[in-house]
């Protein structure tokens, strides 16, 4: 076992024509970054991520921005390639190197017979994964023979659970995981309830005072930026003025049914029960034309938000855009969202709130995946954002719930929350992370809902007012910029964040995640994931300082032989929320998501180099085939 993980890039590698990783085939300059040169931070990095300081993390964030890995995607690239048929294979408008296009590229290593993007997979493993990803491997049901259940019926996930098979590792060995143990609260007697209520009242007063202080500082900082003549705002992205100024008549709402109905779609509210007794709300969106006959897709939100996050960007919302492409969209929620109940515990019981990301990965996500698979008979594509990716990475790791990997056609990670960014070291998080003692944290922030004042404000204030107040607060907390968003939509975006979450969950982020800088143990070079891991695509923003995507890509390429990294896209100047709320997210991000779903829904095997004489004919036929869908 190595003492540290050295992410340093290969010295002397040409930044545009040669891969910085050993034994990896060269990358053509047409797919490379707009920036050239070496990453000085990566070359001198000798400190493990678990030991990095704030300055180290800030250096990593700058390195990620200046030296992105993967396919570099910017708005200027989309404009420059408009109408270029050679660059747009498969009918897409930004990702010409995906699908059949990759077969015609020169990113092929004849020595070990491996295609770029699947390093270091060998042919034997590729054949295994190709077989696993075939629809018949899991279910013989076709999309036309789906057996739908009663939408009002509670689905017990234990009906569909498959125990992990023997994949050559000890399922009880979690040394690779920065484990977080949730306390086991006793049965609540009358005396304990009285004592707990007293502590919760004190916690409510303290957190409310702290929130008011942060709100005042945030609003003051927001106003100061506009009156300060020397403050330089980030340059806004190109926006269609008619689109920005149009009046849709859409109201501020927190209901998924409203947004779906406003744009002519149906929305089913389905209930899914987890193994530990929580009932989850899953919104099934149905297009009036396709009637849910497309390939199923699961969308999972991040922290402090819910399923509505994917529906507030009008027609450009990821949920509605996928629906218009013909997919069968399921937008899921984690436990306690929408005040969903527990089989035994009430919301006032601390056991109702005693959970963290491990419980989400171990119980919530398997229940959702099993529900969609059991309802449709088809392995869905999973798209997670932020915490929705971190919990899935955790679920797919050894000894947690790797069996669900065989039930997914692909895993698409947007802004993956695996490696922490420098934002968690700034105020007020720098103060919160000092409460390392669970007793002190519980005394200050309680053991139930984190900062209940947020829920009170959401219920008391009008939706439009809460949205406008939340904008400067969350910009102050997370450093979000608005250069990628429409001004008229910003308050509506933040109406869907700041939702009730477990105090235990925030304690995990401020203690375990903030101090280790990763949800896994980065001191270990042993693989985190078994071979049941589904095909993976990573989309990360080069300006994202909340979480870092580049270290995850490098870790997978160097130490995860069981992960097929099909696509990596670095989104230029994108911050954490821009890939789902950005005004140009469709050509710069969503089309790549669609390509990934299409590539993997019927199984994925690494591309083989075609004969040179038939390469152009192969491209044309592949493009024609990809434009034809069976819904």
Residue pairs with C-beta under 8 A, 6 or more apart in sequence:
1 523
1 524
1 525
1 526
2 523
2 524
2 525
3 523
4 46
4 47
4 48
4 523
5 48
5 49
5 522
5 523
5 525
5 555
5 558
5 559
6 45
6 46
7 42
7 45
7 551
7 554
7 555
7 558
8 42
8 43
8 44
8 45
8 46
9 20
9 21
9 38
9 39
9 42
9 43
10 19
10 20
10 21
10 22
11 38
11 43
13 19
13 20
13 38
15 32
15 33
15 35
15 36
15 37
15 38
15 67
16 27
16 29
16 32
16 36
17 26
17 27
17 28
17 29
17 32
18 26
18 27
19 25
19 26
19 27
19 116
21 119
21 554
21 557
21 558
23 109
23 112
23 119
23 120
24 109
24 116
24 119
24 557
25 107
25 108
25 109
25 114
25 115
25 116
25 119
26 106
26 107
27 107
27 116
28 105
28 106
28 107
30 97
31 71
31 97
31 105
31 107
32 72
33 67
33 68
33 69
33 72
33 570
34 72
34 74
34 572
35 66
35 67
35 68
35 72
37 67
38 67
39 63
39 66
39 67
40 63
41 59
41 60
41 62
41 63
42 63
42 67
47 56
48 522
48 523
49 419
49 516
49 517
49 518
49 522
49 551
50 178
50 515
50 516
50 517
50 518
50 521
50 522
50 523
52 60
52 517
53 425
54 422
54 425
54 426
57 420
57 421
57 422
57 425
57 517
57 548
58 422
60 421
60 422
60 548
60 550
60 551
61 421
61 422
61 544
61 545
61 548
63 550
64 540
64 542
64 544
64 548
64 549
64 550
65 542
65 543
67 550
68 542
68 550
68 570
68 572
69 550
69 553
69 554
69 568
69 570
70 538
70 553
70 567
70 568
70 569
70 570
71 95
71 97
71 567
71 568
71 569
71 570
72 570
72 572
73 94
73 95
73 569
73 570
73 571
73 572
73 588
73 589
73 592
74 571
74 572
74 573
74 588
75 237
75 238
75 572
75 584
75 588
77 94
78 93
78 94
78 584
78 587
78 588
79 238
81 87
81 88
81 93
81 94
81 96
82 93
84 96
86 96
87 96
88 96
89 96
89 97
89 98
89 99
89 100
89 101
89 104
89 619
89 622
89 623
90 96
90 98
90 99
90 100
90 101
90 595
90 598
90 622
90 623
90 626
90 627
91 623
91 626
91 627
92 98
92 591
92 592
92 594
92 595
93 587
93 591
94 587
94 588
94 591
94 592
95 569
95 591
95 592
95 595
97 105
98 567
98 592
98 595
98 596
98 599
99 595
99 598
99 599
99 622
99 626
100 607
100 618
100 619
100 622
100 623
100 626
101 619
101 622
102 115
102 116
102 117
102 607
103 607
103 608
103 609
103 610
103 618
103 622
104 610
104 615
104 618
104 619
105 116
107 115
107 116
107 117
108 115
108 116
108 607
108 609
109 115
109 116
112 120
112 122
113 122
113 123
114 120
114 121
114 122
114 123
114 606
115 606
115 607
115 608
117 565
117 566
117 567
117 568
117 606
118 126
118 564
118 565
118 566
118 606
119 557
119 565
120 561
121 129
121 561
121 564
121 606
125 531
125 561
125 562
126 564
126 605
126 606
127 605
128 531
129 531
129 535
129 564
129 604
129 605
130 603
130 604
130 605
131 137
131 603
132 406
132 532
133 379
133 409
133 534
133 535
133 600
133 602
133 603
133 604
134 602
134 603
135 378
135 379
135 602
135 603
137 406
138 373
138 379
138 406
138 407
139 373
139 377
139 378
139 379
140 377
141 147
141 376
141 377
141 378
142 377
143 293
143 294
143 295
143 376
143 377
143 378
143 630
144 293
145 377
146 375
146 376
146 377
146 378
147 375
147 377
148 375
149 155
149 374
149 375
151 268
151 269
151 270
151 284
152 271
153 271
154 271
154 272
154 273
154 279
155 270
155 271
155 272
155 273
155 367
155 371
155 374
156 273
157 272
157 273
157 274
157 275
157 363
157 366
157 367
157 370
157 371
158 275
159 370
159 374
160 370
160 371
160 373
160 374
161 275
161 366
161 370
162 403
163 403
164 171
164 399
164 401
164 402
164 403
165 403
167 398
167 402
167 530
167 531
167 532
168 530
169 398
169 399
169 530
170 399
171 398
171 399
172 399
173 398
173 399
174 399
175 521
175 524
176 397
176 398
176 520
176 521
176 524
176 526
176 528
177 394
177 397
177 400
177 519
177 520
177 521
178 512
178 513
178 516
178 518
178 519
178 520
178 521
179 358
180 356
180 357
180 358
180 508
180 512
182 354
182 355
182 356
182 358
182 359
182 504
183 354
183 438
184 354
185 349
185 350
185 351
185 354
185 447
186 192
188 196
188 349
188 350
193 348
196 350
196 447
199 442
199 443
199 446
199 447
200 446
200 447
200 448
202 443
203 443
203 444
203 445
203 446
204 446
204 452
204 453
206 444
207 444
207 445
207 446
207 451
207 452
207 453
208 451
208 453
210 428
211 451
211 453
211 454
214 428
214 473
214 476
214 477
215 469
215 473
217 476
218 472
218 473
218 475
218 476
218 477
219 472
219 473
221 472
221 476
222 471
222 472
222 475
222 476
224 231
225 231
225 233
233 483
234 481
234 483
234 573
235 483
236 483
237 483
237 484
237 573
237 582
237 583
237 584
238 584
239 486
239 583
243 486
243 583
244 486
244 487
244 488
244 583
245 488
248 314
250 259
250 262
250 314
250 492
251 258
251 463
252 462
252 463
252 464
252 467
252 491
252 492
252 495
253 259
253 308
253 463
253 495
254 308
254 458
254 463
254 495
254 496
255 308
256 267
256 269
256 283
256 307
256 308
256 311
256 331
257 267
257 269
257 283
259 308
259 311
259 312
259 317
260 266
260 267
260 283
260 285
260 311
260 320
261 267
263 314
263 315
263 320
264 288
265 285
265 286
265 287
265 288
265 320
265 323
266 285
266 286
266 288
267 283
267 284
267 285
267 286
268 283
268 284
268 286
269 281
269 282
269 283
270 281
270 282
270 283
270 284
270 371
271 279
271 280
271 281
271 282
271 340
272 279
272 280
272 282
272 332
272 367
272 368
272 371
273 279
273 280
273 343
273 367
274 280
274 335
274 363
274 364
274 367
275 363
275 366
275 367
276 359
276 363
277 342
277 343
277 344
277 345
278 335
278 336
278 340
278 342
278 343
278 363
278 364
279 340
279 341
279 342
279 343
280 332
280 333
280 334
280 335
280 337
280 340
280 364
280 367
280 368
281 307
281 332
281 333
281 337
281 338
281 340
282 307
282 330
282 331
282 332
282 333
282 368
282 371
283 307
283 330
283 331
283 332
283 333
284 292
284 328
284 329
284 330
284 331
285 319
285 320
285 323
285 329
285 330
285 331
286 292
287 323
287 324
287 326
290 323
290 326
290 328
290 631
292 328
293 326
293 328
293 631
294 325
294 326
294 327
294 328
294 629
294 631
295 327
295 328
295 378
295 380
295 381
295 409
295 597
295 601
296 327
296 328
296 329
296 330
296 372
296 376
296 378
296 380
296 381
297 322
297 327
297 328
297 329
297 330
297 380
297 381
297 382
297 383
297 597
298 330
298 331
298 332
298 368
298 369
298 372
298 380
298 381
298 382
298 383
299 307
299 310
299 318
299 319
299 322
299 329
299 330
299 331
299 332
299 383
299 384
299 385
299 388
300 332
300 334
300 365
300 368
300 382
300 383
300 384
300 385
300 388
300 389
300 391
300 392
301 307
301 309
301 310
301 331
301 332
301 333
301 334
301 385
301 386
301 387
301 388
302 309
302 385
302 386
302 387
302 388
302 415
302 417
303 386
303 387
303 417
303 501
303 505
303 509
304 497
304 498
304 499
304 501
305 496
305 497
305 499
306 333
306 337
306 338
306 496
306 499
307 319
307 331
307 332
307 333
307 337
308 496
309 385
309 496
309 497
309 580
310 317
310 318
310 319
310 331
310 385
310 580
311 317
311 319
311 320
311 331
312 489
312 492
312 493
312 495
312 496
312 581
313 489
313 493
313 580
313 581
313 585
314 320
314 489
315 321
315 324
316 583
316 585
316 586
317 580
318 383
318 580
318 585
318 590
318 593
319 329
319 331
321 586
321 590
322 329
322 590
322 593
322 594
323 329
325 594
326 629
326 631
327 597
328 376
330 368
330 372
330 380
332 368
333 340
334 360
334 364
334 391
335 355
335 359
335 360
335 363
335 364
336 347
336 352
336 353
336 500
336 501
336 502
337 499
337 500
339 347
339 500
342 352
345 351
345 352
346 352
347 448
348 448
350 447
350 448
352 448
353 447
353 448
353 449
353 502
353 503
353 504
354 447
354 502
354 504
355 502
355 504
355 505
356 502
356 504
356 505
356 507
356 508
357 387
357 390
357 391
357 394
357 505
357 508
357 519
358 394
358 400
360 387
360 391
360 394
361 391
361 392
361 394
361 395
361 400
361 401
362 395
362 400
362 401
364 391
365 391
365 392
365 395
365 401
365 404
366 395
366 401
366 403
366 404
369 380
369 382
369 404
369 407
369 408
370 404
370 407
372 380
373 379
373 380
373 407
379 407
379 408
379 409
380 407
380 408
380 409
381 408
381 409
381 410
381 411
381 412
381 596
381 597
381 600
381 601
382 392
382 408
382 410
382 411
382 412
382 534
383 412
383 414
383 593
384 390
384 391
384 392
384 411
384 412
384 413
384 414
384 416
385 414
385 415
385 579
385 580
386 414
386 415
386 416
386 417
386 546
386 547
386 576
387 417
389 413
389 414
389 415
389 416
389 417
389 418
390 416
390 417
390 418
390 519
392 411
392 413
393 413
393 416
393 418
393 519
393 520
393 528
393 529
394 400
394 519
395 401
395 402
395 404
396 402
396 404
396 405
396 411
396 529
396 532
396 533
396 534
397 520
397 528
397 529
398 527
398 528
398 529
398 530
402 529
402 530
402 532
402 533
403 532
405 411
405 530
405 532
405 533
405 534
406 532
406 534
408 534
409 534
409 535
409 597
409 600
409 601
410 534
410 535
410 536
410 537
410 566
410 596
410 597
410 599
410 600
410 601
410 604
411 533
411 534
411 535
411 536
411 537
412 536
412 537
412 539
412 593
412 596
412 597
413 536
413 537
413 538
413 539
414 539
414 540
414 579
414 580
414 589
415 539
415 540
415 541
415 544
415 546
415 547
415 549
415 576
415 577
415 579
416 538
416 540
416 547
416 549
416 552
417 519
417 547
418 518
418 519
418 520
418 547
418 552
419 517
419 518
419 547
419 548
419 549
419 551
419 552
420 513
420 514
420 517
420 518
420 547
420 548
421 544
421 545
421 546
421 547
421 548
422 545
423 429
423 478
423 479
423 545
423 546
424 433
424 509
424 510
424 513
424 514
424 546
425 433
425 514
426 479
428 477
429 477
429 510
429 514
432 506
432 510
433 510
433 511
433 514
433 515
435 441
435 444
435 445
435 507
435 510
435 511
436 511
436 515
438 507
441 503
441 507
441 510
441 511
442 503
445 451
445 503
445 506
445 507
446 452
446 503
447 503
447 504
448 503
449 455
449 500
449 501
449 502
449 503
450 500
450 501
450 502
450 503
450 505
450 506
452 500
454 498
454 499
454 500
455 499
455 500
457 466
457 469
458 466
458 498
458 499
461 469
463 495
464 491
466 494
466 495
467 490
467 491
467 492
467 493
467 494
467 495
468 491
470 491
470 494
470 495
470 497
470 498
471 490
471 491
471 494
473 498
474 480
474 494
474 497
474 498
475 481
475 482
478 546
478 576
479 545
479 546
479 575
480 575
480 576
480 577
481 543
481 575
482 490
483 573
484 573
484 574
484 575
484 578
484 581
484 582
484 583
484 584
485 493
485 578
485 581
485 582
485 583
486 583
489 581
493 577
493 581
513 519
516 522
520 528
522 555
525 559
526 559
527 559
527 560
527 561
527 562
528 559
528 560
529 560
529 562
529 563
530 562
531 562
532 562
533 560
533 562
533 563
533 564
534 600
535 564
535 566
535 596
535 599
535 600
535 604
536 556
536 563
536 564
536 565
536 566
537 565
537 566
537 567
537 568
537 569
537 592
537 593
537 596
538 549
538 552
538 553
538 565
538 567
538 568
538 569
539 549
539 569
539 571
539 579
539 589
539 592
539 593
540 548
540 549
540 550
540 552
540 553
540 569
540 570
540 571
540 574
541 549
541 570
541 571
541 573
541 574
541 575
541 576
541 578
541 579
542 570
542 571
542 572
542 573
542 574
543 573
543 574
543 575
544 574
544 575
544 576
545 575
545 576
546 575
546 576
547 576
549 570
550 570
553 565
553 568
556 563
556 565
557 565
564 604
564 606
566 596
566 599
566 600
566 604
567 592
567 595
567 596
569 589
569 592
571 578
571 579
571 588
571 589
574 582
574 588
574 589
578 585
579 585
579 589
582 588
582 589
598 626
610 618
